[in-house]
Structure formats: C-alpha cells, structure tokens
Amino acid sequence: MAQVTGPVVIDAGVLIGLLDPADAHHTWSVQLLRSLGPGRMIVNAITLAEALVHPAIAGVAPVALTTITRLGPRIVSVSESDVLDLAQLRAASGLRMPDALVVHTAAREAAAVATTDQRLAREVSAVGLVAHQP
C-alpha cells in the first residue's frame, strides 16, 4: 500500500470494509485505517450513519460504532453554511448525496479521500483532490 500523508476523509465503503471480514475490501480497509492512526481520519457523521446501516439491521450497530470510534476519527457534521455548496456539487457532478458529502467534506477539510468506489474516486480526482483506493 502506498504511503498516505495528510488528513483523509473516509468514505462509507471503507468503513463497511473494516467492519465486514467477508467484504472484498476488508484487508485494504484495515491496513489503510491502521496506517492513518488517530487524528488523520475524518468521517462525516452522515457517512458514519450510512456505514452503520447493515450493523443496525444485524443488531450490532453499537459494537460497530465502538470499533470505528476506537480508531480515533474526527467526526464532522454538515452545517447550514454547507448546504448550498453541497447542492451545487451534487447538481454539477450527478453524484448521489452521500458521495457529494464525501467530496465536499474533503474539499472543506483540504483532505484526500479514501474510497472503495471507483466512480467517487474519479470525481474526487476531477475536482483536484487525491483519492486513495484499493
């Protein structure tokens, strides 16, 4: 795995890969998140909620949340000042709102993006940010 420097916004796919040993991206997700360590990971609260949907269905969301928060991510929120930028990004890119949220958060935080989604990685690169993917 290439050395990752600076802050990194984590997409839901990476968190899902972390939580599910059967996921195709599990090993990569674990290695990436361990290499980042506390303080460099940024997760939007909505992205975190998205990653916890399947654990919630399985009745293990609190355990999954603890697994993620023990890694030490900085959890950020969307504010009223983000709303117009998010809407414009989604309208211009055609990304789904969860993906637009990741791109917007990375731009706002001057961070790279870690994702398992090739389409999102292309959009991240198109706006001049760095995408890390398996």
C-alpha positions as CSV (number, residue, x, y, z in Angstrom):
1,M,0.0,0.0,0.0
2,A,1.3,3.4,-0.9
3,Q,2.2,5.8,1.9
4,V,-0.8,8.1,2.7
5,T,0.0,11.5,4.0
6,G,-2.1,14.3,5.4
7,P,-5.8,14.2,6.5
8,V,-8.1,11.7,4.8
9,V,-11.9,11.7,4.6
10,I,-13.1,8.2,4.9
11,D,-16.0,7.0,2.7
12,A,-18.6,4.6,3.9
13,G,-17.3,1.8,1.7
14,V,-14.0,1.8,3.6
15,L,-15.8,1.7,7.0
16,I,-18.1,-1.1,5.7
17,G,-14.9,-3.0,4.6
18,L,-13.4,-2.6,8.0
19,L,-16.5,-4.0,9.8
20,D,-17.1,-6.9,7.5
21,P,-14.4,-9.6,7.3
22,A,-16.2,-11.1,4.2
23,D,-16.1,-7.8,2.3
24,A,-13.8,-7.8,-0.7
25,H,-12.1,-4.6,0.6
26,H,-11.7,-5.7,4.3
27,T,-7.9,-6.2,4.3
28,W,-7.2,-3.0,2.4
29,S,-9.6,-1.0,4.7
30,V,-8.0,-2.4,7.9
31,Q,-4.5,-1.7,6.6
32,L,-5.4,1.8,5.5
33,L,-7.1,2.8,8.7
34,R,-4.4,1.4,10.9
35,S,-1.8,3.3,8.8
36,L,-3.6,6.6,9.3
37,G,-3.9,6.3,13.1
38,P,-5.9,8.7,15.2
39,G,-6.2,12.3,14.2
40,R,-5.8,12.0,10.5
41,M,-9.1,10.3,9.7
42,I,-12.1,12.4,9.1
43,V,-15.6,10.9,8.9
44,N,-18.7,12.9,8.2
45,A,-21.5,11.9,10.7
46,I,-23.8,11.1,7.8
47,T,-21.2,8.8,6.2
48,L,-20.8,7.1,9.6
49,A,-24.5,6.6,9.8
50,E,-24.5,5.1,6.3
51,A,-21.8,2.6,7.3
52,L,-23.8,1.5,10.3
53,V,-27.0,0.5,8.4
54,H,-26.1,-3.2,8.0
55,P,-24.8,-3.5,11.5
56,A,-28.1,-1.9,12.7
57,I,-30.0,-4.5,10.7
58,A,-27.9,-7.2,12.4
59,G,-28.4,-5.7,15.8
60,V,-24.7,-4.9,16.3
61,A,-24.6,-1.2,15.5
62,P,-23.3,-0.1,18.9
63,V,-20.4,-2.6,18.6
64,A,-19.6,-1.4,15.1
65,L,-19.7,2.2,16.2
66,T,-17.3,1.4,19.0
67,T,-14.9,-0.4,16.5
68,I,-14.9,2.7,14.3
69,T,-14.6,5.3,17.1
70,R,-11.7,3.4,18.7
71,L,-9.6,4.2,15.6
72,G,-9.8,7.9,16.6
73,P,-11.5,9.6,13.6
74,R,-12.5,13.2,13.8
75,I,-16.3,13.1,13.2
76,V,-17.6,16.2,11.4
77,S,-21.1,17.5,10.7
78,V,-22.8,19.4,7.9
79,S,-23.8,22.9,8.8
80,E,-26.2,25.4,7.3
81,S,-23.2,27.0,5.6
82,D,-22.5,23.8,3.7
83,V,-26.0,23.3,2.2
84,L,-25.7,25.4,-0.9
85,D,-22.2,24.1,-1.8
86,L,-23.5,20.5,-1.4
87,A,-26.5,21.2,-3.6
88,Q,-24.4,22.8,-6.3
89,L,-21.8,20.0,-6.2
90,R,-24.5,17.3,-6.5
91,A,-26.2,19.2,-9.3
92,A,-22.9,19.7,-11.2
93,S,-21.5,16.2,-10.7
94,G,-24.5,13.9,-10.7
95,L,-23.1,12.2,-7.6
96,R,-25.5,10.8,-5.0
97,M,-25.8,13.0,-2.0
98,P,-23.7,10.6,0.3
99,D,-20.8,10.8,-2.3
100,A,-21.2,14.5,-2.8
101,L,-21.0,14.8,1.0
102,V,-17.6,13.0,1.0
103,V,-16.2,15.2,-1.8
104,H,-17.5,18.4,-0.1
105,T,-16.1,17.3,3.3
106,A,-12.7,16.6,1.7
107,A,-12.6,20.0,-0.1
108,R,-13.7,21.8,3.1
109,E,-11.0,20.0,5.2
110,A,-8.3,20.1,2.5
111,A,-8.0,16.4,2.7
112,A,-7.7,13.4,0.5
113,V,-10.4,10.8,0.2
114,A,-10.3,7.0,0.9
115,T,-12.9,5.1,-1.0
116,T,-13.7,1.7,-2.5
117,D,-16.0,3.3,-5.1
118,Q,-14.3,3.9,-8.5
119,R,-16.9,6.5,-9.6
120,L,-16.3,8.5,-6.5
121,A,-12.6,8.2,-6.9
122,R,-12.9,9.7,-10.4
123,E,-15.0,12.6,-9.2
124,V,-12.5,13.2,-6.3
125,S,-9.7,13.4,-8.9
126,A,-11.7,15.6,-11.2
127,V,-12.1,18.3,-8.6
128,G,-8.3,18.2,-7.9
129,L,-8.3,16.1,-4.7
130,V,-6.4,12.9,-4.1
131,A,-8.2,9.6,-4.0
132,H,-6.9,6.5,-2.2
133,Q,-8.5,3.3,-3.3
134,P,-7.6,-0.5,-3.4
